Amino acid sequence: MTDQTPTPASTNRRALGCLLEIIETVVLTLILFWVIQSFVAQPFQVQQFSMQNTIQDRQFVLVDRLTPRFDGFHRGDIIVFTPPANAESPDEKPFIKRVIGIADDRVDIRDGKVFVNGVKLDEPYLFSVDGTPQPTVPDGDVASWTVPAGDLFVMGDHRARSSDSRVFGPITVDSVIGRAWLRYWPLEDIGVLPTDRHPELAKPSPSPSAGPPAKPSATPGKTPKPTKRPTATPRR
């Protein structure tokens, strides 16, 4: 009979093969995890009160890092970003706020309301007290901003507890980590985060310089007399 007892050398080779498979699996898992976190989605724990009651302190949200690469940020998006150097962030932890204005927008705060390009925003997400939305007030003397190209104007939903663009001005798009879209912990609070694209801004606003429509100069049934047109003054 042939002795089938494995030799120590073959046993060592099998053990080494199993060890290499385990190492390979761990390395591939880490690489996959890094790719997902860097380019697809990243978990983020909120450690601020500025987004109440949309997001509570200590809740976890999932940040989308993929779609902003081909679909830019919009008004109403909730974003996570690295705070600018002039922000009140001693621990330099990322901020989470809502996009209010995009490039070339004019943002004004008047009478406790926010106006974008002269249109008052409808903000159902604002923190409310006894059903009354909290007013928005400027920080200091500045109450009007024009958002430069490549920047975003952001504010928290809890305006009284938010350090945002009213304090440090518009932020750069390059500082944005991603778009927060899912609240996933605690489980009882799981759900897609509400955003608002502000359809009221899609309506054309009347020009303040536009007067009433001109009346016809001719009486119906009669041929109007030719009139000499004044020379137009070019605008500059």
C-alpha positions in Angstrom: 0.0 0.0 0.0 1.1 3.6 -0.8 1.5 5.9 2.2 -1.0 8.8 1.7 0.3 10.8 4.7 0.9 14.4 3.6 4.5 15.6 4.0 5.3 18.6 6.1 6.4 20.4 2.9 3.0 20.0 1.2 1.2 21.0 4.4 3.3 24.2 4.6 2.5 25.0 0.9 -1.2 24.6 1.5 -1.0 26.9 4.6 1.0 29.4 2.7 -1.5 29.3 -0.2 -4.4 29.9 2.3 -2.5 32.8 3.9 -1.8 34.4 0.5 -5.5 34.1 -0.4 -6.5 35.8 2.9 -4.0 38.6 2.3 -5.2 39.1 -1.3 -8.8 39.2 -0.2 -8.1 41.8 2.5 -6.0 44.0 0.2 -8.7 43.9 -2.6 -11.4 44.7 0.0 -9.4 47.7 1.3 -8.8 48.9 -2.3 -12.5 48.6 -3.1 -13.4 50.4 0.1 -11.0 53.2 -0.7 -12.3 53.6 -4.2 -15.9 53.7 -3.1 -15.2 56.2 -0.3 -13.1 58.4 -2.6 -15.1 58.4 -5.8 -18.6 57.0 -5.1 -20.1 57.4 -1.6 -18.8 58.3 1.8 -20.4 58.1 5.3 -20.5 61.2 7.3 -21.5 61.9 10.9 -23.2 65.2 11.5 -21.7 66.9 14.5 -23.5 70.2 14.2 -26.9 71.7 14.9 -27.1 74.0 11.9 -29.3 71.6 9.8 -32.0 71.0 12.3 -34.6 69.7 11.9 -33.7 68.2 8.5 -30.7 66.5 10.1 -30.1 66.1 13.8 -26.8 66.2 15.6 -25.0 62.8 15.7 -27.0 61.3 12.8 -25.2 59.6 9.9 -25.7 60.5 6.3 -24.3 59.1 3.0 -22.5 61.6 0.8 -22.7 61.1 -2.9 -19.3 61.8 -4.5 -20.0 60.4 -7.9 -22.9 62.3 -9.5 -21.5 65.8 -8.9 -18.7 64.9 -11.3 -21.1 65.1 -14.2 -24.1 66.9 -12.6 -23.1 70.1 -10.8 -24.6 71.4 -7.6 -28.0 73.0 -7.6 -29.9 75.3 -5.3 -31.5 73.2 -2.5 -28.8 70.5 -2.5 -27.4 69.6 0.9 -23.6 69.4 0.7 -20.6 68.5 2.8 -17.5 70.7 2.4 -14.2 71.7 3.9 -14.8 75.0 5.7 -12.8 78.0 4.4 -9.9 79.4 6.3 -12.0 82.3 7.7 -14.8 80.0 9.1 -15.3 79.3 12.8 -14.1 75.8 12.8 -11.3 75.2 15.4 -11.3 71.4 14.8 -11.5 71.9 11.0 -14.2 69.3 10.7 -16.3 69.4 7.5 -19.5 71.5 7.4 -22.9 70.5 6.1 -25.2 73.2 4.7 -27.7 73.8 2.0 -27.0 75.5 -1.3 -28.9 78.7 -1.6 -27.2 80.4 -4.5 -25.0 79.3 -7.4 -22.7 81.2 -9.7 -23.9 84.7 -10.8 -26.8 84.6 -8.4 -27.5 87.6 -6.3 -28.6 86.7 -2.7 -30.3 89.3 -0.5 -31.7 89.1 3.0 -34.6 91.4 3.7 -37.2 91.5 6.4 -36.2 88.0 7.6 -36.6 86.5 4.1 -34.1 85.3 1.5 -34.3 86.6 -2.0 -32.4 85.1 -5.0 -32.2 87.3 -8.1 -35.1 89.4 -6.7 -37.4 86.4 -6.0 -38.3 85.4 -2.5 -37.4 81.8 -1.7 -40.0 79.3 -0.6 -38.1 77.5 2.2 -40.3 74.7 3.7 -37.2 73.1 5.2 -36.5 76.0 7.6 -36.4 75.3 11.4 -39.7 76.3 12.8 -40.9 77.4 16.3 -44.5 76.5 17.0 -45.1 76.2 13.2 -43.5 79.5 12.4 -40.4 79.4 10.2 -37.4 80.9 11.8 -36.5 84.3 10.2 -33.2 84.7 8.4 -31.0 87.6 9.5 -27.7 88.8 8.2 -24.5 88.5 10.2 -23.3 92.1 10.5 -23.9 94.8 8.0 -23.6 92.8 4.8 -27.0 91.6 3.6 -26.4 91.2 -0.1 -23.9 89.0 -2.1 -23.2 88.2 -5.7 -21.9 84.6 -6.1 -18.7 84.5 -8.2 -18.2 81.9 -10.9 -17.0 78.6 -9.3 -18.6 79.4 -5.9 -21.7 78.5 -4.0 -23.7 80.4 -1.3 -24.7 78.1 1.5 -26.7 78.4 4.7 -28.0 76.0 7.4 -31.7 75.2 7.8 -31.4 76.3 11.4 -30.4 79.9 10.6 -30.0 81.0 14.2 -27.4 78.3 14.9 -25.6 78.2 11.6 -22.2 79.7 10.7 -22.4 79.9 7.0 -21.9 82.1 3.9 -23.5 85.0 5.9 -20.3 84.9 8.0 -17.5 83.6 5.7 -19.0 84.4 2.3 -19.5 82.0 -0.7 -17.4 78.8 -0.8 -15.5 77.3 -3.7 -16.9 74.3 -5.5 -13.5 72.7 -5.2 -14.0 72.6 -1.4 -17.1 70.4 -1.7 -16.7 66.8 -0.7 -20.1 65.7 -2.0 -23.8 65.9 -1.9 -25.6 64.4 1.1 -28.6 62.4 0.0 -29.4 59.6 2.5 -29.9 59.7 6.3 -29.2 56.1 7.3 -28.5 56.0 11.1 -30.3 55.7 13.5 -32.4 53.2 11.6 -35.6 54.7 12.7 -34.7 58.0 11.0 -33.6 56.4 7.7 -34.7 58.3 4.6 -33.8 60.3 1.6 -32.9 63.9 2.5 -35.4 66.4 1.3 -34.1 68.9 -1.3 -35.8 71.8 -3.0 -34.9 73.0 -6.5 -36.9 76.2 -5.9 -39.2 76.1 -9.0 -40.2 79.7 -8.1 -36.9 80.8 -9.4 -37.6 79.4 -12.9 -40.4 81.9 -13.4 -39.2 85.1 -15.2 -39.2 88.0 -12.8 -40.5 91.4 -14.2 -37.8 93.9 -15.0 -38.0 96.8 -12.6 -37.3 99.2 -15.5 -40.1 97.9 -17.7 -43.1 100.2 -17.9 -46.7 99.4 -18.9 -47.2 98.1 -22.4 -47.3 100.8 -25.1 -50.7 101.9 -26.4 -51.3 101.8 -30.1 -50.8 105.2 -31.7 -53.4 104.8 -34.4 -57.2 104.9 -34.0 -58.8 101.8 -35.4 -60.0 102.3 -38.9 -57.7 105.2 -39.6 -54.2 105.3 -41.1 -51.8 106.8 -38.6 -49.7 109.7 -39.7 -46.0 109.1 -40.0 -44.0 110.4 -37.1 -40.4 111.3 -36.9 -38.6 108.8 -34.6 -36.1 110.3 -32.2 -32.5 109.2 -32.4 -31.8 106.4 -29.9 -29.1 106.9 -27.3 -26.8 103.9 -27.1 -26.6 102.1 -23.7 -23.2 101.6 -22.1 
